[in-house]
Amino acid sequence: MYQTGSLPDTYAKFDNKKLLYVYDAAPRRVREILEGLSEKELKERPRPGKWSIFETVVHLADAEIVGAMRIRQTFTQSDRQFGFYDQEAWAEKLKYQELNMAAFYYYVKLFEMLRLTTATIFHNATSSDWLKTGFHPELGEVSLRQLLEMYADHGERHIQQILQCRELIKKPISFPMLLEERLY
């Protein structure tokens, strides 16, 4: 996934306004691409060894918990060392695929709420705030700006994966990507 100590400069060409738009839009976009899918379709695993749409959405919310913490740590400079997060272990041990539909929609809402509250931090950041850094266990030192890049990318990455799954289960929709390139 990442190379230790580095984050590509893929999004350096975008200003904060563009990345904030992508970051803010992710919850609405996720809801839109889930429309019309049954529980059976959400839980289908059309890509061998890869998550279902259901698992991908639950992962988005859990990853957002981690991201919200890292962004707050960086912004406040209260604890610059980020904890390690093993997404595969979370998916397996928290039994994402076995959750019921009520829990699924709680996760959709959780993703939305975390994005909304964390977006406030990003939207109120000053030019000096964007330079604040934290220490990522795989990437090393990352700035608040780089965290915005990572999480804007994260939403788009999984939207793209969900769209690919929809195609494979014969429920395709036309949906534009806001960021055509991926960080990794």
N, CA, C and O atoms as a DFTB+ gen file, in Angstrom:
736 C
 N C O
     1  1       0.839      -1.190       0.000
     2  2       0.000       0.000       0.000
     3  2       0.881       1.249       0.000
     4  3       0.955       1.949      -1.010
     5  1       1.541       1.534       1.107
     6  2       2.427       2.695       1.187
     7  2       3.869       2.230       1.145
     8  3       4.168       1.081       1.467
     9  1       4.753       3.115       0.751
    10  2       6.172       2.875       0.940
    11  2       6.551       3.631       2.207
    12  3       6.186       4.794       2.380
    13  1       7.275       2.971       3.079
    14  2       7.645       3.592       4.343
    15  2       8.339       4.930       4.103
    16  3       9.247       5.041       3.278
    17  1       7.890       5.941       4.842
    18  2       8.525       7.250       4.810
    19  2       8.203       8.109       3.607
    20  3       8.888       9.103       3.366
    21  1       7.174       7.757       2.839
    22  2       6.890       8.583       1.675
    23  2       5.396       8.642       1.386
    24  3       4.655       7.691       1.636
    25  1       4.983       9.761       0.862
    26  2       3.624       9.924       0.345
    27  2       3.786      10.603      -1.001
    28  3       4.366      11.686      -1.072
    29  1       3.295      10.002      -2.063
    30  2       3.461      10.615      -3.392
    31  2       2.880      12.024      -3.436
    32  3       1.968      12.352      -2.677
    33  1       3.410      12.850      -4.327
    34  2       2.908      14.221      -4.463
    35  2       1.836      14.328      -5.552
    36  3       1.677      15.377      -6.175
    37  1       1.114      13.245      -5.770
    38  2       0.085      13.141      -6.808
    39  2      -0.884      14.316      -6.782
    40  3      -1.283      14.813      -7.835
    41  1      -1.262      14.761      -5.598
    42  2      -2.279      15.803      -5.476
    43  2      -1.706      17.191      -5.193
    44  3      -2.454      18.112      -4.866
    45  1      -0.421      17.345      -5.312
    46  2       0.203      18.658      -5.090
    47  2      -0.345      19.703      -6.062
    48  3      -0.356      20.897      -5.762
    49  1      -0.797      19.244      -7.226
    50  2      -1.324      20.160      -8.242
    51  2      -2.693      20.738      -7.866
    52  3      -3.143      21.710      -8.473
    53  1      -3.356      20.141      -6.862
    54  2      -4.677      20.616      -6.451
    55  2      -4.575      21.549      -5.253
    56  3      -3.796      21.315      -4.329
    57  1      -5.378      22.613      -5.285
    58  2      -5.423      23.475      -4.113
    59  2      -6.317      22.845      -3.045
    60  3      -7.022      21.870      -3.306
    61  1      -6.277      23.410      -1.847
    62  2      -7.073      22.880      -0.732
    63  2      -8.559      22.893      -1.050
    64  3      -9.289      21.989      -0.644
    65  1      -9.009      23.903      -1.769
    66  2     -10.431      24.023      -2.088
    67  2     -10.917      22.794      -2.854
    68  3     -11.973      22.250      -2.534
    69  1     -10.174      22.356      -3.844
    70  2     -10.544      21.178      -4.640
    71  2     -10.581      19.925      -3.763
    72  3     -11.532      19.146      -3.825
    73  1      -9.542      19.736      -2.947
    74  2      -9.479      18.545      -2.092
    75  2     -10.565      18.567      -1.027
    76  3     -11.118      17.522      -0.685
    77  1     -10.876      19.741      -0.500
    78  2     -11.964      19.853       0.478
    79  2     -13.308      19.507      -0.165
    80  3     -14.156      18.876       0.466
    81  1     -13.498      19.913      -1.403
    82  2     -14.728      19.568      -2.106
    83  2     -14.868      18.053      -2.212
    84  3     -15.938      17.504      -1.948
    85  1     -13.801      17.388      -2.595
    86  2     -13.810      15.929      -2.738
    87  2     -14.044      15.272      -1.377
    88  3     -14.850      14.350      -1.256
    89  1     -13.335      15.752      -0.360
    90  2     -13.475      15.215       0.995
    91  2     -14.917      15.366       1.486
    92  3     -15.509      14.411       1.990
    93  1     -15.472      16.555       1.339
    94  2     -16.833      16.843       1.802
    95  2     -17.894      16.039       1.049
    96  3     -18.908      15.650       1.628
    97  1     -17.662      15.794      -0.225
    98  2     -18.667      15.141      -1.074
    99  2     -18.763      13.637      -0.852
   100  3     -19.771      13.034      -1.222
   101  1     -17.762      13.023      -0.269
   102  2     -17.709      11.554      -0.177
   103  2     -18.950      10.918       0.452
   104  3     -19.475       9.969      -0.131
   105  1     -19.451      11.372       1.594
   106  2     -20.632      10.702       2.165
   107  2     -21.851      10.720       1.240
   108  3     -22.538       9.710       1.091
   109  1     -22.110      11.860       0.629
   110  2     -23.242      11.960      -0.308
   111  2     -23.026      11.024      -1.488
   112  3     -23.953      10.342      -1.925
   113  1     -21.820      10.993      -1.995
   114  2     -21.506      10.152      -3.144
   115  2     -21.648       8.667      -2.799
   116  3     -22.143       7.883      -3.608
   117  1     -21.216       8.289      -1.606
   118  2     -21.360       6.894      -1.189
   119  2     -22.837       6.526      -1.119
   120  3     -23.242       5.477      -1.619
   121  1     -23.634       7.380      -0.507
   122  2     -25.080       7.098      -0.439
   123  2     -25.678       6.925      -1.842
   124  3     -26.488       6.028      -2.074
   125  1     -25.268       7.791      -2.766
   126  2     -25.805       7.723      -4.129
   127  2     -25.456       6.413      -4.816
   128  3     -26.297       5.841      -5.508
   129  1     -24.241       5.931      -4.640
   130  2     -23.855       4.707      -5.354
   131  2     -24.391       3.441      -4.686
   132  3     -24.304       2.355      -5.260
   133  1     -24.940       3.570      -3.491
   134  2     -25.545       2.419      -2.814
   135  2     -27.019       2.249      -3.182
   136  3     -27.606       1.192      -2.951
   137  1     -27.609       3.298      -3.755
   138  2     -29.044       3.266      -4.070
   139  2     -29.383       2.091      -4.981
   140  3     -28.677       1.795      -5.946
   141  1     -30.482       1.436      -4.643
   142  2     -31.001       0.369      -5.478
   143  2     -30.354      -0.989      -5.273
   144  3     -30.659      -1.928      -6.007
   145  1     -29.471      -1.116      -4.297
   146  2     -28.819      -2.405      -4.058
   147  2     -29.477      -3.132      -2.892
   148  3     -29.755      -2.533      -1.853
   149  1     -29.721      -4.408      -3.068
   150  2     -30.302      -5.240      -2.012
   151  2     -29.202      -5.698      -1.052
   152  3     -28.016      -5.538      -1.338
   153  1     -29.601      -6.260       0.073
   154  2     -28.619      -6.805       1.017
   155  2     -27.781      -7.888       0.337
   156  3     -26.566      -7.941       0.525
   157  1     -28.411      -8.731      -0.434
   158  2     -27.683      -9.798      -1.141
   159  2     -26.629      -9.202      -2.067
   160  3     -25.494      -9.676      -2.109
   161  1     -27.002      -8.169      -2.803
   162  2     -26.060      -7.525      -3.727
   163  2     -24.935      -6.815      -2.978
   164  3     -23.780      -6.846      -3.404
   165  1     -25.282      -6.176      -1.859
   166  2     -24.266      -5.495      -1.053
   167  2     -23.232      -6.473      -0.499
   168  3     -22.058      -6.132      -0.354
   169  1     -23.676      -7.683      -0.194
   170  2     -22.789      -8.667       0.435
   171  2     -22.113      -9.618      -0.559
   172  3     -21.305     -10.456      -0.158
   173  1     -22.432      -9.497      -1.828
   174  2     -21.772     -10.330      -2.845
   175  2     -20.295      -9.972      -2.904
   176  3     -19.916      -8.811      -2.743
   177  1     -19.466     -10.987      -3.136
   178  2     -18.020     -10.771      -3.285
   179  2     -17.595     -11.163      -4.704
   180  3     -17.082     -12.261      -4.919
   181  1     -17.811     -10.263      -5.671
   182  2     -17.525     -10.606      -7.061
   183  2     -16.036     -10.610      -7.417
   184  3     -15.647     -11.131      -8.463
   185  1     -15.218     -10.037      -6.557
   186  2     -13.775     -10.005      -6.797
   187  2     -13.118     -10.973      -5.817
   188  3     -13.136     -10.725      -4.611
   189  1     -12.545     -12.058      -6.300
   190  2     -11.934     -13.055      -5.401
   191  2     -10.902     -12.416      -4.456
   192  3     -10.004     -11.686      -4.875
   193  1     -11.075     -12.724      -3.166
   194  2     -10.140     -12.219      -2.161
   195  2     -10.321     -10.757      -1.791
   196  3      -9.524     -10.209      -1.029
   197  1     -11.358     -10.118      -2.321
   198  2     -11.607      -8.690      -2.036
   199  2     -12.924      -8.532      -1.280
   200  3     -13.771      -9.425      -1.277
   201  1     -13.072      -7.387      -0.650
   202  2     -14.271      -7.103       0.123
   203  2     -15.499      -6.936      -0.755
   204  3     -15.413      -6.591      -1.933
   205  1     -16.647      -7.196      -0.136
   206  2     -17.942      -6.881      -0.747
   207  2     -18.170      -5.372      -0.633
   208  3     -17.411      -4.671       0.037
   209  1     -19.208      -4.887      -1.282
   210  2     -19.594      -3.475      -1.131
   211  2     -19.917      -3.203       0.335
   212  3     -19.529      -2.170       0.880
   213  1     -20.613      -4.112       0.956
   214  2     -21.000      -3.997       2.361
   215  2     -19.756      -3.792       3.231
   216  3     -19.695      -2.858       4.031
   217  1     -18.780      -4.666       3.067
   218  2     -17.551      -4.584       3.864
   219  2     -16.779      -3.298       3.568
   220  3     -16.199      -2.693       4.470
   221  1     -16.775      -2.891       2.317
   222  2     -16.073      -1.668       1.928
   223  2     -16.664      -0.458       2.640
   224  3     -15.930       0.411       3.109
   225  1     -17.979      -0.403       2.719
   226  2     -18.631       0.740       3.366
   227  2     -18.372       0.735       4.876
   228  3     -18.123       1.789       5.462
   229  1     -18.428      -0.426       5.500
   230  2     -18.133      -0.504       6.937
   231  2     -16.676      -0.086       7.172
   232  3     -16.375       0.634       8.124
   233  1     -15.787      -0.542       6.302
   234  2     -14.377      -0.132       6.387
   235  2     -14.226       1.385       6.277
   236  3     -13.445       1.983       7.018
   237  1     -14.963       2.008       5.363
   238  2     -14.888       3.461       5.219
   239  2     -15.151       4.167       6.549
   240  3     -14.443       5.105       6.914
   241  1     -16.169       3.709       7.260
   242  2     -16.501       4.330       8.550
   243  2     -15.416       4.061       9.584
   244  3     -15.000       4.974      10.298
   245  1     -14.954       2.818       9.671
   246  2     -13.914       2.516      10.660
   247  2     -12.611       3.250      10.343
   248  3     -11.942       3.742      11.252
   249  1     -12.252       3.326       9.078
   250  2     -11.053       4.070       8.692
   251  2     -11.212       5.550       9.005
   252  3     -10.244       6.239       9.328
   253  1     -12.440       6.026       8.906
   254  2     -12.706       7.439       9.204
   255  2     -12.530       7.737      10.696
   256  3     -12.134       8.842      11.065
   257  1     -12.823       6.758      11.548
   258  2     -12.565       6.921      12.984
   259  2     -11.077       7.169      13.193
   260  3     -10.681       8.089      13.909
   261  1     -10.265       6.339      12.562
   262  2      -8.810       6.452      12.681
   263  2      -8.347       7.790      12.095
   264  3      -7.546       8.500      12.703
   265  1      -8.858       8.121      10.913
   266  2      -8.480       9.376      10.268
   267  2      -8.873      10.594      11.082
   268  3      -8.097      11.541      11.204
   269  1     -10.070      10.572      11.636
   270  2     -10.535      11.710      12.445
   271  2      -9.608      11.927      13.639
   272  3      -9.312      13.064      14.007
   273  1      -9.156      10.834      14.234
   274  2      -8.226      10.936      15.360
   275  2      -6.883      11.497      14.908
   276  3      -6.328      12.387      15.553
   277  1      -6.367      10.979      13.806
   278  2      -5.060      11.445      13.308
   279  2      -5.101      12.923      12.930
   280  3      -4.151      13.662      13.193
   281  1      -6.178      13.343      12.326
   282  2      -6.327      14.749      11.931
   283  2      -6.392      15.630      13.172
   284  3      -5.781      16.698      13.203
   285  1      -7.119      15.199      14.187
   286  2      -7.209      15.966      15.429
   287  2      -5.859      16.010      16.158
   288  3      -5.473      17.044      16.704
   289  1      -5.152      14.879      16.160
   290  2      -3.828      14.849      16.793
   291  2      -2.896      15.841      16.104
   292  3      -2.183      16.601      16.759
   293  1      -2.914      15.821      14.787
   294  2      -2.033      16.706      14.030
   295  2      -2.413      18.160      14.244
   296  3      -1.547      19.002      14.484
   297  1      -3.686      18.456      14.160
   298  2      -4.142      19.841      14.293
   299  2      -3.820      20.417      15.669
   300  3      -3.386      21.563      15.779
   301  1      -4.035      19.619      16.722
   302  2      -3.811      20.126      18.077
   303  2      -2.379      19.951      18.545
   304  3      -1.961      20.551      19.536
   305  1      -1.618      19.114      17.816
   306  2      -0.241      18.799      18.187
   307  2      -0.157      18.155      19.569
   308  3       0.870      18.239      20.242
   309  1      -1.268      17.500      19.993
   310  2      -1.321      16.910      21.331
   311  2      -0.582      15.583      21.427
   312  3      -0.027      15.266      22.479
   313  1      -0.562      14.811      20.363
   314  2       0.150      13.536      20.335
   315  2       0.477      13.260      18.886
   316  3      -0.393      12.854      18.116
   317  1       1.709      13.473      18.511
   318  2       2.086      13.411      17.101
   319  2       2.272      11.985      16.580
   320  3       2.365      11.789      15.369
   321  1       2.329      10.986      17.465
   322  2       2.538       9.595      17.055
   323  2       1.191       8.917      16.832
   324  3       0.407       8.771      17.770
   325  1       0.916       8.504      15.601
   326  2      -0.342       7.836      15.282
   327  2      -0.236       6.355      15.600
   328  3       0.817       5.745      15.412
   329  1      -1.319       5.786      16.078
   330  2      -1.379       4.355      16.304
   331  2      -1.444       3.597      14.997
   332  3      -1.862       4.142      13.975
   333  1      -1.032       2.341      15.027
   334  2      -1.096       1.480      13.853
   335  2      -2.519       0.964      13.693
   336  3      -3.211       0.721      14.682
   337  1      -2.948       0.800      12.467
   338  2      -4.309       0.358      12.138
   339  2      -4.213      -0.757      11.112
   340  3      -3.683      -0.552      10.020
   341  1      -4.722      -1.939      11.454
   342  2      -4.710      -3.092      10.548
   343  2      -6.125      -3.303      10.027
   344  3      -6.949      -3.929      10.694
   345  1      -6.405      -2.786       8.848
   346  2      -7.766      -2.816       8.300
   347  2      -8.269      -4.236       8.064
   348  3      -9.460      -4.501       8.228
   349  1      -7.400      -5.131       7.691
   350  2      -7.824      -6.516       7.460
   351  2      -8.250      -7.177       8.771
   352  3      -9.248      -7.897       8.814
   353  1      -7.495      -6.932       9.831
   354  2      -7.841      -7.497      11.144
   355  2      -9.174      -6.935      11.623
   356  3      -9.993      -7.671      12.174
   357  1      -9.397      -5.645      11.419
   358  2     -10.665      -5.054      11.833
   359  2     -11.820      -5.714      11.076
   360  3     -12.822      -6.095      11.681
   361  1     -11.681      -5.848       9.772
   362  2     -12.760      -6.441       8.961
   363  2     -13.064      -7.868       9.407
   364  3     -14.225      -8.271       9.490
   365  1     -12.014      -8.622       9.692
   366  2     -12.200     -10.014      10.091
   367  2     -12.740     -10.131      11.514
   368  3     -13.743     -10.806      11.746
   369  1     -12.084      -9.480      12.454
   370  2     -12.442      -9.650      13.857
   371  2     -13.735      -8.933      14.247
   372  3     -14.436      -9.352      15.168
   373  1     -14.037      -7.854      13.540
   374  2     -15.300      -7.158      13.792
   375  2     -16.427      -7.713      12.921
   376  3     -17.560      -7.236      12.978
   377  1     -16.106      -8.715      12.126
   378  2     -17.071      -9.469      11.321
   379  2     -17.963      -8.565      10.474
   380  3     -19.190      -8.642      10.528
   381  1     -17.320      -7.722       9.705
   382  2     -18.049      -6.793       8.852
   383  2     -19.141      -7.483       8.040
   384  3     -20.283      -7.025       8.022
   385  1     -18.799      -8.573       7.375
   386  2     -19.727      -9.226       6.453
   387  2     -20.945      -9.804       7.165
   388  3     -21.983     -10.016       6.540
   389  1     -20.829     -10.060       8.468
   390  2     -21.926     -10.668       9.219
   391  2     -22.870      -9.642       9.854
   392  3     -23.893     -10.015      10.427
   393  1     -22.536      -8.368       9.758
   394  2     -23.398      -7.343      10.341
   395  2     -24.745      -7.312       9.630
   396  3     -24.851      -7.690       8.463
   397  1     -25.775      -6.858      10.345
   398  2     -27.097      -6.759       9.724
   399  2     -27.266      -5.394       9.050
   400  3     -26.407      -4.521       9.170
   401  1     -28.355      -5.228       8.359
   402  2     -28.582      -4.000       7.595
   403  2     -28.736      -2.769       8.489
   404  3     -28.345      -1.669       8.098
   405  1     -29.296      -2.943       9.673
   406  2     -29.401      -1.787      10.584
   407  2     -28.009      -1.280      10.932
   408  3     -27.751      -0.077      10.890
   409  1     -27.109      -2.204      11.275
   410  2     -25.727      -1.815      11.595
   411  2     -25.064      -1.171      10.377
   412  3     -24.339      -0.185      10.511
   413  1     -25.311      -1.724       9.199
   414  2     -24.737      -1.169       7.965
   415  2     -25.106       0.302       7.818
   416  3     -24.247       1.136       7.530
   417  1     -26.378       0.620       8.015
   418  2     -26.801       2.012       7.854
   419  2     -26.281       2.901       8.979
   420  3     -26.114       4.103       8.773
   421  1     -26.021       2.349      10.157
   422  2     -25.349       3.112      11.210
   423  2     -23.936       3.473      10.760
   424  3     -23.463       4.583      11.007
   425  1     -23.270       2.536      10.105
   426  2     -21.920       2.802       9.607
   427  2     -21.931       3.861       8.509
   428  3     -21.040       4.708       8.454
   429  1     -22.923       3.817       7.646
   430  2     -23.050       4.850       6.618
   431  2     -23.188       6.217       7.290
   432  3     -22.539       7.185       6.894
   433  1     -24.037       6.277       8.305
   434  2     -24.259       7.536       9.034
   435  2     -23.004       7.955       9.805
   436  3     -22.676       9.140       9.859
   437  1     -22.305       6.988      10.397
   438  2     -21.073       7.283      11.121
   439  2     -20.042       7.911      10.190
   440  3     -19.398       8.897      10.545
   441  1     -19.890       7.344       9.009
   442  2     -18.970       7.916       8.021
   443  2     -19.344       9.367       7.726
   444  3     -18.484      10.247       7.683
   445  1     -20.624       9.597       7.525
   446  2     -21.109      10.951       7.235
   447  2     -20.828      11.905       8.400
   448  3     -20.329      13.010       8.186
   449  1     -21.137      11.496       9.605
   450  2     -20.957      12.368      10.768
   451  2     -19.473      12.676      11.025
   452  3     -19.113      13.812      11.332
   453  1     -18.631      11.661      10.898
   454  2     -17.197      11.899      11.095
   455  2     -16.651      12.850      10.040
   456  3     -15.852      13.732      10.352
   457  1     -17.073      12.678       8.808
   458  2     -16.620      13.591       7.748
   459  2     -17.089      15.019       8.023
   460  3     -16.324      15.972       7.873
   461  1     -18.351      15.157       8.426
   462  2     -18.880      16.498       8.683
   463  2     -18.131      17.201       9.816
   464  3     -17.791      18.379       9.705
   465  1     -17.880      16.482      10.894
   466  2     -17.210      17.114      12.038
   467  2     -15.731      17.372      11.754
   468  3     -15.187      18.392      12.177
   469  1     -15.090      16.468      11.053
   470  2     -13.678      16.660      10.742
   471  2     -13.497      17.728       9.666
   472  3     -12.494      18.441       9.665
   473  1     -14.447      17.842       8.765
   474  2     -14.375      18.885       7.733
   475  2     -14.298      20.268       8.364
   476  3     -13.666      21.167       7.810
   477  1     -14.930      20.446       9.505
   478  2     -14.880      21.733      10.201
   479  2     -13.436      22.102      10.539
   480  3     -13.043      23.262      10.419
   481  1     -12.664      21.130      10.954
   482  2     -11.249      21.374      11.261
   483  2     -10.526      21.815       9.996
   484  3      -9.811      22.817      10.001
   485  1     -10.713      21.067       8.915
   486  2     -10.059      21.412       7.660
   487  2     -10.483      22.794       7.151
   488  3      -9.639      23.584       6.727
   489  1     -11.768      23.084       7.192
   490  2     -12.258      24.356       6.659
   491  2     -11.796      25.554       7.484
   492  3     -11.726      26.668       6.966
   493  1     -11.484      25.341       8.742
   494  2     -11.023      26.436       9.602
   495  2      -9.509      26.512       9.721
   496  3      -8.992      27.371      10.436
   497  1      -8.788      25.632       9.035
   498  2      -7.326      25.614       9.121
   499  2      -6.721      26.859       8.472
   500  3      -7.160      27.313       7.415
   501  1      -5.717      27.383       9.132
   502  2      -4.961      28.518       8.591
   503  2      -3.781      27.986       7.775
   504  3      -3.515      26.784       7.766
   505  1      -3.089      28.878       7.102
   506  2      -1.939      28.436       6.299
   507  2      -0.878      27.765       7.168
   508  3      -0.221      26.829       6.713
   509  1      -0.696      28.219       8.398
   510  2       0.293      27.566       9.281
   511  2      -0.226      26.227       9.799
   512  3       0.568      25.322      10.053
   513  1      -1.537      26.084       9.962
   514  2      -2.106      24.804      10.399
   515  2      -1.817      23.692       9.387
   516  3      -1.544      22.556       9.776
   517  1      -1.875      24.011       8.098
   518  2      -1.660      23.000       7.059
   519  2      -0.257      22.401       7.124
   520  3      -0.017      21.314       6.598
   521  1       0.658      23.103       7.762
   522  2       2.046      22.631       7.863
   523  2       2.288      21.767       9.099
   524  3       3.335      21.129       9.208
   525  1       1.339      21.738      10.022
   526  2       1.494      20.916      11.227
   527  2       1.636      19.457      10.827
   528  3       1.055      19.016       9.835
   529  1       2.409      18.715      11.601
   530  2       2.675      17.323      11.239
   531  2       2.401      16.357      12.380
   532  3       2.400      16.715      13.558
   533  1       2.171      15.125      11.975
   534  2       2.055      13.994      12.882
   535  2       2.927      12.883      12.326
   536  3       3.483      13.007      11.235
   537  1       3.045      11.799      13.075
   538  2       3.921      10.713      12.639
   539  2       3.110       9.452      12.357
   540  3       2.590       8.805      13.266
   541  1       3.018       9.125      11.074
   542  2       2.281       7.955      10.594
   543  2       3.182       6.724      10.730
   544  3       4.366       6.800      10.398
   545  1       2.647       5.582      11.214
   546  2       3.496       4.410      11.432
   547  2       4.124       3.825      10.163
   548  3       5.140       3.135      10.249
   549  1       3.550       4.083       9.004
   550  2       4.105       3.562       7.750
   551  2       4.755       4.639       6.899
   552  3       5.719       4.362       6.186
   553  1       4.250       5.846       6.960
   554  2       4.710       6.924       6.085
   555  2       5.725       7.850       6.722
   556  3       6.420       8.586       6.022
   557  1       5.818       7.823       8.036
   558  2       6.660       8.793       8.721
   559  2       5.894      10.094       8.912
   560  3       4.674      10.094       9.080
   561  1       6.612      11.177       8.883
   562  2       5.995      12.474       9.142
   563  2       5.064      12.876       7.995
   564  3       5.453      12.848       6.827
   565  1       3.832      13.249       8.346
   566  2       2.848      13.727       7.367
   567  2       2.228      15.021       7.894
   568  3       2.034      15.192       9.097
   569  1       1.926      15.912       6.979
   570  2       1.324      17.195       7.349
   571  2      -0.203      17.102       7.342
   572  3      -0.783      16.144       6.831
   573  1      -0.826      18.104       7.912
   574  2      -2.286      18.184       7.878
   575  2      -2.761      18.201       6.424
   576  3      -3.763      17.565       6.095
   577  1      -2.064      18.909       5.568
   578  2      -2.416      18.945       4.138
   579  2      -2.344      17.528       3.542
   580  3      -3.226      17.134       2.779
   581  1      -1.309      16.773       3.885
   582  2      -1.187      15.413       3.364
   583  2      -2.295      14.511       3.892
   584  3      -2.746      13.607       3.188
   585  1      -2.733      14.745       5.112
   586  2      -3.859      13.972       5.643
   587  2      -5.129      14.278       4.857
   588  3      -5.929      13.379       4.598
   589  1      -5.320      15.537       4.476
   590  2      -6.460      15.879       3.622
   591  2      -6.354      15.124       2.301
   592  3      -7.344      14.570       1.825
   593  1      -5.176      15.099       1.712
   594  2      -4.978      14.371       0.459
   595  2      -5.314      12.890       0.639
   596  3      -6.023      12.306      -0.181
   597  1      -4.804      12.286       1.714
   598  2      -5.009      10.861       1.959
   599  2      -6.491      10.510       2.101
   600  3      -6.962       9.527       1.528
   601  1      -7.216      11.319       2.868
   602  2      -8.618      10.976       3.129
   603  2      -9.548      11.399       1.994
   604  3     -10.596      10.782       1.804
   605  1      -9.193      12.432       1.237
   606  2      -9.951      12.729       0.021
   607  2      -9.782      11.560      -0.946
   608  3     -10.751      11.108      -1.557
   609  1      -8.568      11.079      -1.082
   610  2      -8.268       9.931      -1.935
   611  2      -8.975       8.674      -1.435
   612  3      -9.492       7.893      -2.234
   613  1      -8.999       8.479      -0.133
   614  2      -9.580       7.269       0.433
   615  2     -11.055       7.116       0.059
   616  3     -11.492       6.029      -0.320
   617  1     -11.807       8.185       0.164
   618  2     -13.214       8.135      -0.233
   619  2     -13.365       7.800      -1.704
   620  3     -14.167       6.941      -2.070
   621  1     -12.597       8.477      -2.549
   622  2     -12.678       8.239      -3.996
   623  2     -12.223       6.832      -4.359
   624  3     -12.809       6.198      -5.236
   625  1     -11.200       6.348      -3.704
   626  2     -10.676       5.000      -3.950
   627  2     -11.776       3.961      -3.739
   628  3     -11.963       3.064      -4.562
   629  1     -12.496       4.090      -2.634
   630  2     -13.523       3.097      -2.332
   631  2     -14.806       3.315      -3.135
   632  3     -15.540       2.361      -3.391
   633  1     -15.077       4.527      -3.524
   634  2     -16.183       4.766      -4.457
   635  2     -15.877       4.045      -5.767
   636  3     -16.753       3.403      -6.345
   637  1     -14.656       4.149      -6.225
   638  2     -14.237       3.471      -7.451
   639  2     -14.378       1.946      -7.306
   640  3     -14.835       1.273      -8.229
   641  1     -13.986       1.414      -6.153
   642  2     -14.108      -0.030      -5.923
   643  2     -15.569      -0.473      -5.892
   644  3     -15.914      -1.527      -6.426
   645  1     -16.418       0.327      -5.269
   646  2     -17.845      -0.002      -5.215
   647  2     -18.439       0.005      -6.630
   648  3     -19.239      -0.863      -6.981
   649  1     -18.040       0.984      -7.425
   650  2     -18.522       1.042      -8.805
   651  2     -18.064      -0.185      -9.591
   652  3     -18.819      -0.720     -10.403
   653  1     -16.837      -0.628      -9.355
   654  2     -16.343      -1.843     -10.021
   655  2     -17.165      -3.060      -9.588
   656  3     -17.511      -3.904     -10.415
   657  1     -17.471      -3.147      -8.305
   658  2     -18.309      -4.251      -7.811
   659  2     -19.688      -4.202      -8.440
   660  3     -20.233      -5.235      -8.830
   661  1     -20.250      -3.022      -8.542
   662  2     -21.578      -2.891      -9.159
   663  2     -21.560      -3.430     -10.581
   664  3     -22.499      -4.106     -11.001
   665  1     -20.507      -3.138     -11.319
   666  2     -20.399      -3.664     -12.682
   667  2     -20.367      -5.192     -12.668
   668  3     -21.041      -5.843     -13.466
   669  1     -19.582      -5.751     -11.758
   670  2     -19.420      -7.204     -11.704
   671  2     -20.687      -7.949     -11.280
   672  3     -20.889      -9.107     -11.645
   673  1     -21.541      -7.268     -10.500
   674  2     -22.800      -7.918     -10.095
   675  2     -23.950      -7.515     -11.019
   676  3     -25.120      -7.745     -10.716
   677  1     -23.598      -6.923     -12.129
   678  2     -24.568      -6.551     -13.175
   679  2     -25.555      -5.474     -12.715
   680  3     -26.727      -5.481     -13.094
   681  1     -25.051      -4.545     -11.886
   682  2     -25.848      -3.394     -11.442
   683  2     -25.038      -2.112     -11.665
   684  3     -24.889      -1.307     -10.746
   685  1     -24.515      -1.921     -12.883
   686  2     -23.648      -0.769     -13.133
   687  2     -24.422       0.549     -13.125
   688  3     -25.609       0.598     -13.445
   689  1     -23.726       1.592     -12.758
   690  2     -24.261       2.949     -12.876
   691  2     -23.155       3.837     -13.430
   692  3     -21.969       3.561     -13.254
   693  1     -23.560       4.888     -14.089
   694  2     -22.609       5.882     -14.581
   695  2     -22.393       6.887     -13.446
   696  3     -23.341       7.489     -12.942
   697  1     -21.145       7.053     -13.061
   698  2     -20.852       7.917     -11.917
   699  2     -19.449       8.503     -12.101
   700  3     -18.487       7.753     -12.265
   701  1     -19.323       9.824     -12.078
   702  2     -18.016      10.439     -12.321
   703  2     -17.081      10.332     -11.105
   704  3     -17.519      10.366      -9.955
   705  1     -15.815      10.204     -11.393
   706  2     -14.805      10.259     -10.337
   707  2     -14.363      11.714     -10.201
   708  3     -14.210      12.419     -11.198
   709  1     -14.162      12.153      -8.972
   710  2     -13.721      13.533      -8.742
   711  2     -12.201      13.645      -8.782
   712  3     -11.660      14.710      -9.078
   713  1     -11.522      12.559      -8.487
   714  2     -10.058      12.486      -8.588
   715  2      -9.751      11.269      -9.452
   716  3     -10.013      10.138      -9.044
   717  1      -9.214      11.487     -10.611
   718  2      -8.945      10.376     -11.536
   719  2      -7.724       9.563     -11.122
   720  3      -7.668       8.360     -11.376
   721  1      -6.752      10.202     -10.492
   722  2      -5.533       9.511     -10.066
   723  2      -5.642       9.091      -8.614
   724  3      -6.363       9.713      -7.833
   725  1      -4.931       8.043      -8.254
   726  2      -4.863       7.555      -6.863
   727  2      -3.490       7.873      -6.284
   728  3      -2.509       7.962      -7.021
   729  1      -3.419       8.043      -4.988
   730  2      -2.141       8.298      -4.314
   731  2      -1.235       7.078      -4.360
   732  3      -0.014       7.216      -4.442
   733  1      -1.811       5.904      -4.310
   734  2      -1.030       4.656      -4.329
   735  2      -1.821       3.577      -5.017
   736  3      -1.346       2.447      -5.141
